[in-house]
Amino acid sequence: MVNVKGKWALITGASRGIGYLTALFMAEQGCNLVLHSRTKEHCDKILKEVKEKGVEAYAVEAELTDLAQVEKMLADIDAKETPVSIVLNNAGLQIAYRTDYLNTPASDYTESFKINTIAPAMICYHFLPKMIANGFGRILNTTSGIRLDPHQAGYSASKAALDKITIDLGHTVQGTDVMINLTDPGWCRTDLGGPHATNAPESAIPGIVVGVFADDKKSGRNLGAQAFTGMTLEEAVAYAEANFDSPY
């Protein structure tokens, strides 16, 4: 199992929901953190809490619909010479639930793809060469289990595109210690999932990050978090390595 103590992770969407819980969990493992939200101030609470756990951390900001802001965020991280070796692309947008889905506006797709597909892809492309050069890296892109539901077509399509990008990129590093996988928290009671979701946000821990700690050199998998609910981290890693295989 990978020891993340002293390593640096970038977590997008870290100020609330699954990203917030992920940041706390990673800090408990000794991982230093770059915490993203739309504004740095949104991360004030989580930044204070992770620092109290003894790790280094700082906040960055970017509106992920604006590629120029994404590029500036990445440049700011580079300027600090932060050796990011773990990327958790957690931030996402569920733009609307369209009862009259045959009148879904084109903007549902354009806005969803900016945040759910293009921004995480650009973040992957930025850090992947450095991970390869250093011989170690972990990228987890957050997907969705929504299927056969045209009411959320923009969201579903953008996540399906992210799945494709992740699997294709994963093939290029398969068999190395740079691993790129998908993770799915399940339907959780967060701002995105809503109050009627079946799962508590805490049920996504530790499964949402199991791909960081796995050490089997396999990429392209969907490590759905709900499959690991109630397990210790060690149990979750062992279960992932024994039961989730690459699609190649």
TADA-V882954 format. One record per residue. RES is the residue in three letters. D_CENTER is the distance of its C-alpha to the mean C-alpha in Angstrom with 1 decimal. Layout:
# TADA-V882954
res=RES d_center=D_CENTER
res=RES d_center=D_CENTER
This chain:
# TADA-V882954
res=MET d_center=19.4
res=VAL d_center=17.7
res=ASN d_center=18.8
res=VAL d_center=16.3
res=LYS d_center=19.1
res=GLY d_center=19.6
res=LYS d_center=16.6
res=TRP d_center=14.4
res=ALA d_center=10.6
res=LEU d_center=9.0
res=ILE d_center=6.7
res=THR d_center=6.8
res=GLY d_center=8.5
res=ALA d_center=9.7
res=SER d_center=13.2
res=ARG d_center=13.2
res=GLY d_center=12.2
res=ILE d_center=9.3
res=GLY d_center=7.9
res=TYR d_center=11.5
res=LEU d_center=12.0
res=THR d_center=9.2
res=ALA d_center=11.0
res=LEU d_center=14.2
res=PHE d_center=13.6
res=MET d_center=12.6
res=ALA d_center=15.6
res=GLU d_center=17.7
res=GLN d_center=17.2
res=GLY d_center=18.4
res=CYS d_center=15.4
res=ASN d_center=15.9
res=LEU d_center=13.4
res=VAL d_center=12.9
res=LEU d_center=11.9
res=HIS d_center=11.4
res=SER d_center=13.0
res=ARG d_center=15.6
res=THR d_center=18.2
res=LYS d_center=18.4
res=GLU d_center=20.6
res=HIS d_center=18.0
res=CYS d_center=16.5
res=ASP d_center=20.0
res=LYS d_center=19.8
res=ILE d_center=16.6
res=LEU d_center=17.8
res=LYS d_center=21.2
res=GLU d_center=19.9
res=VAL d_center=17.9
res=LYS d_center=20.8
res=GLU d_center=23.1
res=LYS d_center=21.5
res=GLY d_center=22.8
res=VAL d_center=19.9
res=GLU d_center=19.8
res=ALA d_center=17.5
res=TYR d_center=17.7
res=ALA d_center=16.3
res=VAL d_center=15.7
res=GLU d_center=16.0
res=ALA d_center=15.5
res=GLU d_center=16.0
res=LEU d_center=13.6
res=THR d_center=16.4
res=ASP d_center=18.5
res=LEU d_center=17.8
res=ALA d_center=20.4
res=GLN d_center=18.4
res=VAL d_center=15.3
res=GLU d_center=17.8
res=LYS d_center=19.4
res=MET d_center=16.4
res=LEU d_center=15.8
res=ALA d_center=19.6
res=ASP d_center=19.7
res=ILE d_center=17.4
res=ASP d_center=19.7
res=ALA d_center=22.7
res=LYS d_center=21.9
res=GLU d_center=21.7
res=THR d_center=18.6
res=PRO d_center=17.8
res=VAL d_center=14.0
res=SER d_center=13.5
res=ILE d_center=9.9
res=VAL d_center=6.9
res=LEU d_center=3.4
res=ASN d_center=2.8
res=ASN d_center=3.2
res=ALA d_center=6.7
res=GLY d_center=8.9
res=LEU d_center=12.7
res=GLN d_center=15.1
res=ILE d_center=18.2
res=ALA d_center=21.0
res=TYR d_center=22.7
res=ARG d_center=25.7
res=THR d_center=28.6
res=ASP d_center=30.6
res=TYR d_center=28.0
res=LEU d_center=30.6
res=ASN d_center=30.7
res=THR d_center=26.9
res=PRO d_center=27.0
res=ALA d_center=25.6
res=SER d_center=23.7
res=ASP d_center=21.3
res=TYR d_center=20.3
res=THR d_center=20.4
res=GLU d_center=18.4
res=SER d_center=15.7
res=PHE d_center=15.4
res=LYS d_center=15.3
res=ILE d_center=12.1
res=ASN d_center=10.3
res=THR d_center=11.6
res=ILE d_center=13.5
res=ALA d_center=11.5
res=PRO d_center=8.4
res=ALA d_center=11.3
res=MET d_center=13.3
res=ILE d_center=10.8
res=CYS d_center=10.7
res=TYR d_center=14.5
res=HIS d_center=15.0
res=PHE d_center=13.8
res=LEU d_center=14.6
res=PRO d_center=18.4
res=LYS d_center=18.3
res=MET d_center=16.5
res=ILE d_center=19.1
res=ALA d_center=21.9
res=ASN d_center=21.1
res=GLY d_center=20.8
res=PHE d_center=17.5
res=GLY d_center=13.8
res=ARG d_center=10.6
res=ILE d_center=7.6
res=LEU d_center=5.0
res=ASN d_center=4.4
res=THR d_center=4.5
res=THR d_center=8.3
res=SER d_center=11.4
res=GLY d_center=14.5
res=ILE d_center=16.8
res=ARG d_center=19.7
res=LEU d_center=23.3
res=ASP d_center=22.8
res=PRO d_center=24.1
res=HIS d_center=23.9
res=GLN d_center=20.2
res=ALA d_center=20.7
res=GLY d_center=18.9
res=TYR d_center=15.6
res=SER d_center=16.2
res=ALA d_center=17.3
res=SER d_center=14.4
res=LYS d_center=11.9
res=ALA d_center=14.7
res=ALA d_center=14.8
res=LEU d_center=11.2
res=ASP d_center=12.1
res=LYS d_center=15.2
res=ILE d_center=13.8
res=THR d_center=11.5
res=ILE d_center=14.6
res=ASP d_center=17.0
res=LEU d_center=15.3
res=GLY d_center=14.9
res=HIS d_center=18.6
res=THR d_center=19.5
res=VAL d_center=18.4
res=GLN d_center=19.3
res=GLY d_center=21.4
res=THR d_center=20.3
res=ASP d_center=18.4
res=VAL d_center=15.6
res=MET d_center=13.3
res=ILE d_center=10.7
res=ASN d_center=9.6
res=LEU d_center=8.0
res=THR d_center=7.2
res=ASP d_center=8.9
res=PRO d_center=9.8
res=GLY d_center=13.1
res=TRP d_center=15.2
res=CYS d_center=15.0
res=ARG d_center=17.3
res=THR d_center=15.2
res=ASP d_center=16.2
res=LEU d_center=14.4
res=GLY d_center=15.7
res=GLY d_center=19.1
res=PRO d_center=21.7
res=HIS d_center=22.8
res=ALA d_center=19.7
res=THR d_center=20.7
res=ASN d_center=18.3
res=ALA d_center=18.0
res=PRO d_center=14.6
res=GLU d_center=15.7
res=SER d_center=15.9
res=ALA d_center=12.2
res=ILE d_center=12.9
res=PRO d_center=13.2
res=GLY d_center=11.8
res=ILE d_center=8.2
res=VAL d_center=8.4
res=VAL d_center=11.5
res=GLY d_center=10.4
res=VAL d_center=10.5
res=PHE d_center=14.0
res=ALA d_center=15.4
res=ASP d_center=18.0
res=ASP d_center=19.5
res=LYS d_center=18.6
res=LYS d_center=17.3
res=SER d_center=14.6
res=GLY d_center=14.0
res=ARG d_center=13.6
res=ASN d_center=12.0
res=LEU d_center=11.6
res=GLY d_center=12.1
res=ALA d_center=11.8
res=GLN d_center=15.2
res=ALA d_center=16.9
res=PHE d_center=16.6
res=THR d_center=17.6
res=GLY d_center=20.4
res=MET d_center=20.0
res=THR d_center=20.1
res=LEU d_center=17.4
res=GLU d_center=20.2
res=GLU d_center=21.0
res=ALA d_center=17.5
res=VAL d_center=17.3
res=ALA d_center=20.8
res=TYR d_center=20.1
res=ALA d_center=17.2
res=GLU d_center=19.3
res=ALA d_center=22.3
res=ASN d_center=21.1
res=PHE d_center=18.2
res=ASP d_center=19.6
res=SER d_center=18.5
res=PRO d_center=19.7
res=TYR d_center=21.9
